[in-house]
Amino acid sequence: METLEQPVGNIFAGPFRSEKTDYTTTIVPDSPRPSSISDSAKLSVYLSHASEDQATADLLYKRLTDDGFAPWLCETSVVGGADWLREIKAALEAADVFVFCISHHSTSRPGFFLREMEDALEMRRNRGEDSLLILPLRLEPCAIPDPLKPFMAIDLFAVDGYERLVAVLRGRAAKTARVVFSLHGIKTRGKWQKDVAPLLNAAGFTVVPPDFGNFRAVQLLMAGSRAKKIDWFREEYTRQCDRIQCERPSIIAHSFGSYLVAEALDKYREMKFDRVIFCGAIVRRGYPWDDIAARGQVRVVLNQYGGNDIWARVVEWGVPDAGQSGLRGFDKPAKCLVQQRHEKFAHSDYFYDLNYRENWIPFLQGKTVVAGDREVAEGWNWRFAVVRAVLFLVLAAAVMFGYRWWSEAHAVRSSVKQATVPAVHQESSGNQSPNVNGTEGSVTIQYGDQPTKGPKAKKP
């Protein structure tokens, strides 16, 4: 087969060649590097290939990494001793782009290559056509597998093949912008948002910290106040995404912020996030993450919860649609959900640099984070039902005693009114009969020898 010679200026010393094949693939190095690594580093590119094309895939991985992307290749990305099937599954779920390296080897003996292809197509159907980019990349002149024929292929062996690949990936990266929203809880203005922003900026993210003000605890108990804040969050999401031209940001939410995100996603299907981080969440434990992900509204969710979170424990007593996800985690399994349990954490113990560096930022970059234990499932929210029943009994008792008091007071007033007479009848009986003296309507009343107090009678 004729070899396509490498253009002048290629960073590789010789042709981009696989040792196990009789063809040579040329990679053009002169495509401009991204002006900032933040333009493309977050774009997670899953590289799928036949084992015979390993050498070619290794060189492609190296070049994409040098150009600022975040490719994932099993042989390179999975460390020794790791569960490689689990790592592959996590990488598939976190991918923004699937690049299928096609050659005679992959089409004649698909094997695991075909399985990854089927998984990617199923994920695209579940999440929505715009959620994933599937890109067939021909390493040599060969047929394209039937499942990939609807997607426009790129020939890497062409002179401008790699340049075209980079252009497509950068266009995709522009749509999947490196934008992170951060949303605080009640009775605070979110100091942690200011602390984490420099670290996110250093990692190449643009941070947007929406601020809904000092939301008081008593407002949290009012359904109308909660509904207004959910609508506020929808409007702020729309405004910020239009301002920075971002179709799918990521978000970090704490406490009431997690409630706003979850309820807004459940209510407004047009809202979409890339990666979601919850900490100290007060979302109901049975939240349907699988349904949300199937609608293409989220890709991956990280929930950090603590065993000493008193606020997540008591919120159900006052808010019927809240829950203990910040105390016990979500009890409904979901493919998109990763949970980390911190046994000794209270409601706001997540805000420290080491957690940002070891968990939040790698997760937002599309890397795998270690999951923790999950609590057992919990039944319906009986706590709120108890509170509602107690309040009803208290109200009923207050009404009953109030009516009784009013009835008694009304009876006393009626008896006093009936006992008041305009004049005293002149009837006497022994010493206890009243003596009435006076004229012109003024009287002096005396029982026996002791007069009572009263107005003096006028002299005639």
PyMOL commands that set and color helices and strands:
alter all, ss='L'
color gray80, all
select helices_A, chain A and resi 37-39+51-66+74-77+84-94+104-108+112-127+146-148+161-175+191-202+217-220+223-244+256-267+289-294+310-317+325-328+353-364+382-419+430-432
alter helices_A, ss='H'
color red, helices_A
select strands_A, chain A and resi 16-17+24-25+44-48+70-72+97-102+133-138+154-155+179-183+206-208+250-254+275-279+300-306+337-342+434-437+444-447+450-451
alter strands_A, ss='S'
color yellow, strands_A
deselect
rebuild
show_as cartoon
